[in-house]
Amino acid sequence: MRPAGTSWYNPDMHRICHQVQKLVRAAHRVARLPPPLAGGGAPAPDKPVPAFRQEKGNGKALRCLRILVVEDEPVNQLFLRRLLEKMGHSPRLAGEVSEAMQCLDEERFDLILMDIQLPDMNGLDATRLIRANPPAKQDPDIPIVAVTAFALEVNRDQALAAGMDDHLAKPVEVAALERVIARVCLQGS
């Protein structure tokens, strides 16, 4: 029994339920994507990554990218890894900035997807650090894309001012991620 004058409606719970529904719909879209390559999965890290794959519909060749995903939430890591693998890319996960910097020292990447709220340093400061002092194996202009729940225009402007190349709002829409990756591929060609 509820106290008189109260309502069952809770705006915070409503917002959370709405976000969960969006994540579930996005997961269903990912599950329907075709397998990325003839082998049925992303190439193993020790195997060479195929240089290009054919984009359906317009006949343009897209590179299969090595993508560093800097994300501390395990569910988001799993979602982004699976989505990128289904798109034919080879993701590597880092849960915090210090781990990401180690990855950047170990191997070359074509793109970084960077969360803004991370446990050891925020993604804006991490981007400034990478831009000011690029790791030896990386292109100094490596594309860095903010992947964040902060979806306002002011947040996008802050990300761009910090040196990021683009901004994706969570939950990540498959089409939006594909557009960002296609833009990166065209810039790198």
N, C-alpha and C positions, 0 to 999 in steps of 0.2 A: 504494500500500500504506500502511495506517495503522499507527501505532505500537501496540504491544501495550497493552491496558488503556484505549484511548481509544474514544470512541463518535462516531458520525456525528451524533448529535443535538446540536444547538446551541440552547439556549433563546432566545438573542437572535434567531437566524435564524428560529426557529419563530414568535416574536412578530411579526417583520417580515412573514413570509409570511401570517400570519393577518390583519394589517392590510391588506395588499395585496388579499387575497381579499374583505375587507369593502368596500374601495373599489371593486373591480370589480363586486361585486353592487349597490352603490349606483348606480354609473354605468349599469348595465343598467336599474335601476328608473327613472332619470331619462330614459333613452332611450325608455321606454315611456309617458311622460307625454303627454297630448294637447297639441296646440299651444295656446298661451295665449289668443290673441285671433284674430279673423277675419283679421287681416293676417298671421298665422303667426309673429310674433315680437314681442319687446318694443318699445314705442314708442321712436323715436329720442329722444335727450336734448333736442333742440330742439322736439319736437312735444309737445303737451299729453298728459298721461297720462290715460287713461280713469279716471273717478272710482271706478267700481265694476265688479265682475264677479260673476257668479252662482256660488256654490259648489255643486258637484255634490252631490246626495244630500239635503241638508237645506234647500235653497232660500234660505239666508241670503246676503245680498249682502256680498261682501268687496271692500274697496278695493284697487285696484292701487297698490302702494306704490313710492315712490322709496327705494331701499335703498343705503346706503353700506356696502360690504364692505371692511373694513380687514384685509388678509391679505397676508403677504409671500411665501408659497409660490405659484409660478405654477400648479402643478397644482391646488391648493386654490382659487385664484382662478378658474380655468377651470371647475372643477366647480361652485362656488357660483354663478358668473355664469350658466352654462347652466341649472342647476336653477331659479334665480329667474326667468329669462326664460321657461322652460317653464311656470312657475306663473303667469305673467302680470304679473310685477313688472318694474320698471326698475332694475337694479343699476348702480352706479358703483363702480369698483375703486380702492383706494388701497393702495400697497405698504408704507407706513410712516405713522407718526402725523403727521409734518409735512405730508405729502401729504394726509392725511385732513382736517387742520385747514384747509388751503387749499380743499378741496372743500366743507367746511362753510361757509366764507365765501362761496363762489360760488353755491351753490344750496341750496334747502330739501329736507330729507329727512324721511321718515316713520319710519325705523328705521336703526339702525347695527348691523351684525354685526362684532364686534371680536375679533380674535385676541388672545391674552394675550401670547405671545412675539413681539415685533416688534423690528426692528433698532435703531430710534432711541429708543424708550421702550416700556415694557411697557403692555399694554392696561388694566391696573388704574389706573396713573398717568394714562394718557390719559383714562380715564373720569372720574377725579377732576378733571382739568383742564377737561373739557367741562362737568361739573356746576358747578364753581366759577365758571367764566367762559364761559357759553354764547355761541357765535357769534351775531351779530345776526340772521341769517336763520333761526335754529333755534328751535324750541320749547325752553324750558329743561328741559322734562321729556321730551325726545325719548327713546324707548326705545332702550336699548343692551343688546345680547345678547352675552355671551361665547361665542365659538366656539373651543374649545380641546381639546387632547389630554388636559388635566388633568381627569379625570372623577370624581374623588372628591368626597364631600359637603363636605369641608373646602375644596376648590377652589371649589365652588359658593358656599359661605358667604363666602369671600374676595371673589368677584366681586360678590355682592349687597352686601357691606359697602362696596365701592368705589363703589357707586352704579349698578351694572348692574341691569337688570330681570329677566334670566333667564340661563340657562346651557345651552349645547348642547355635547355631547361630539363630538369628531372620531373617526372619520369621521361626518359629519352624516347622520343618518337622515332620509329624505324626510318621513316622517310626523311626526317630532319638529319639524322646521323648519316644516311646515304648521301644527302646533298653536301654535307660538310666534307665527307671523305672524297666525293667526286671533285669538289673544289680544290682540295689538297692535291689530288692526283693531277689535275689540270695545271696547277701551279708548278708541280714538280716535273712536268714533262718538258 
